[in-house]
């Protein structure tokens, strides 16, 4: 069982690569999977996301969101805040919030779940992500790396 699982959710559609870019930025910072840490890039996981929440102590999930804010703005939703977020953190078939709600109903949520949304502009098919999205992914990766380091010190 991994203690921590980081899931970067996205698609190859422009700014929707936000979760993937964050995972790539973590790798560039030297954060790599090991016995205690699993890191995955997921392409619109739908209901499969539920199974990835099992047997782990802490899940960090990063996805694109569209709530009308400026592209590149990052928001964190802890397990108490995400059920009330209704702007939709995903345009994927069964969205992230739907999968998390399903997992909650089945009692499959991990003890800690941090959901990060990076506000996006365009999710044009096969387009390149905007500069603001790349910068936000870099900044979020640094934040996550700092949290992982703090957790390791207190373990």
matplotlib code that plots the C-alpha trace (Angstrom):
import matplotlib.pyplot as plt

x = [0.0, 1.3, 0.9, 0.5, -1.0, -0.7, -3.1, -2.8, -5.9, -6.2, -6.5, -4.4, -6.8, -5.0, -5.3, -6.9, -3.4, -3.1, -3.0, -0.5, 1.8, 1.7, 2.9, 5.6, 6.7, 6.9, 9.2, 11.4, 11.7, 13.0, 9.7, 9.6, 7.4, 8.8, 7.5, 5.5, 4.5, 2.6, 2.3, 0.0, -1.1, -4.7, -6.6, -10.3, -10.5, -14.2, -15.4, -11.9, -10.8, -12.8, -10.5, -7.4, -8.6, -8.4, -5.6, -3.9, -3.5, -3.5, -4.6, -3.5, -5.7, -5.0, -7.4, -8.5, -11.5, -13.6, -15.4, -15.0, -11.8, -8.6, -6.6, -3.9, -5.7, -5.3, -7.7, -7.5, -10.6, -10.2, -12.6, -15.0, -15.0, -15.2, -18.7, -20.1, -18.1, -20.6, -18.8, -17.3, -13.7, -13.9, -15.5, -14.8, -17.7, -18.1, -16.4, -14.0, -16.6, -19.0, -16.4, -15.5, -19.1, -19.5, -16.4, -17.8, -21.0, -19.1, -16.9, -13.8, -12.3, -8.8, -8.2, -6.9, -7.9, -6.6, -8.3, -6.6, -8.2, -6.2, -8.5, -8.2, -9.1, -9.4, -9.5, -9.2, -8.5, -4.7, -3.9, -1.0, -1.7, -1.4, 1.6, -0.6, -1.4, 2.2, 3.2, 0.4, 1.4, 5.0, 3.9, 1.5, 4.2, 6.5, 3.7, 3.0, 6.7, 7.0, 4.0, 5.5, 8.8, 7.0, 5.0, 8.2, 9.8, 6.8, 6.6]
y = [0.0, 3.4, 6.1, 8.8, 8.8, 11.9, 11.8, 14.3, 14.2, 15.6, 15.1, 16.2, 19.1, 22.4, 23.7, 20.5, 19.2, 21.1, 17.9, 16.3, 19.3, 19.4, 15.7, 16.5, 19.4, 17.2, 14.8, 17.7, 18.7, 15.3, 13.9, 10.3, 7.3, 4.9, 2.5, 5.2, 7.4, 6.6, 9.2, 8.7, 10.7, 9.8, 10.6, 11.2, 8.3, 8.4, 5.7, 4.1, 7.0, 5.3, 2.3, 4.5, 6.0, 2.7, 1.5, 4.8, 7.3, 10.5, 11.3, 14.5, 15.0, 17.8, 18.6, 21.5, 23.6, 26.2, 28.5, 31.8, 32.8, 33.9, 31.1, 29.8, 30.5, 27.5, 26.4, 23.7, 21.8, 19.5, 16.7, 19.0, 21.6, 19.6, 18.2, 21.8, 22.8, 22.7, 24.5, 21.2, 20.3, 18.3, 18.1, 14.4, 11.9, 10.9, 13.8, 13.9, 15.2, 12.5, 9.8, 11.3, 11.4, 7.7, 6.8, 8.6, 6.7, 3.4, 4.4, 4.3, 7.8, 7.9, 9.5, 12.6, 13.9, 17.2, 18.2, 21.0, 22.7, 24.9, 27.4, 27.0, 29.0, 26.8, 23.1, 23.0, 19.5, 18.8, 22.5, 23.6, 24.7, 28.4, 29.9, 30.7, 27.0, 25.9, 28.5, 27.4, 23.8, 24.6, 26.6, 23.9, 21.2, 23.2, 23.5, 19.8, 18.9, 21.1, 19.3, 15.9, 16.9, 18.1, 14.9, 12.8, 14.8, 14.1, 10.4]
z = [0.0, -0.9, 1.7, -0.8, -4.4, -6.6, -9.6, -12.4, -14.4, -17.9, -21.6, -24.7, -25.2, -24.5, -21.0, -19.9, -19.5, -16.2, -14.1, -16.3, -16.3, -12.5, -12.4, -14.9, -12.9, -9.8, -11.6, -12.8, -9.1, -8.2, -6.8, -8.1, -7.2, -4.6, -2.0, -0.2, -3.2, -6.3, -9.1, -12.1, -15.1, -16.0, -19.2, -18.2, -15.7, -15.0, -12.6, -12.6, -10.3, -7.5, -7.4, -7.2, -3.9, -2.1, 0.2, 0.4, 3.3, 1.3, -2.3, -4.0, -7.1, -9.7, -12.5, -14.7, -13.7, -15.3, -12.8, -14.6, -12.9, -14.5, -16.2, -14.0, -10.7, -8.4, -5.7, -3.1, -2.0, 1.1, 1.7, 3.4, 0.7, -2.6, -2.1, -2.2, -5.3, -8.2, -11.0, -12.2, -12.0, -15.1, -18.5, -18.6, -18.9, -15.3, -13.7, -10.8, -8.4, -9.5, -8.9, -5.5, -4.5, -5.6, -3.5, -0.5, -0.8, -0.9, 2.0, -0.2, 0.4, 1.9, 5.3, 3.5, 0.1, -1.3, -4.6, -6.6, -9.5, -11.9, -13.7, -17.4, -20.5, -23.5, -23.8, -27.6, -29.0, -29.4, -28.6, -26.5, -22.9, -22.2, -20.4, -17.3, -17.0, -17.2, -14.6, -12.3, -12.6, -11.7, -8.7, -7.5, -8.0, -5.7, -3.1, -3.2, -3.0, 0.1, 1.7, 0.9, 2.5, 5.6, 5.8, 5.5, 8.4, 10.7, 9.8]

ax = plt.figure().add_subplot(projection="3d")
ax.plot(x, y, z, "-o")
ax.set_aspect("equal")
plt.show()
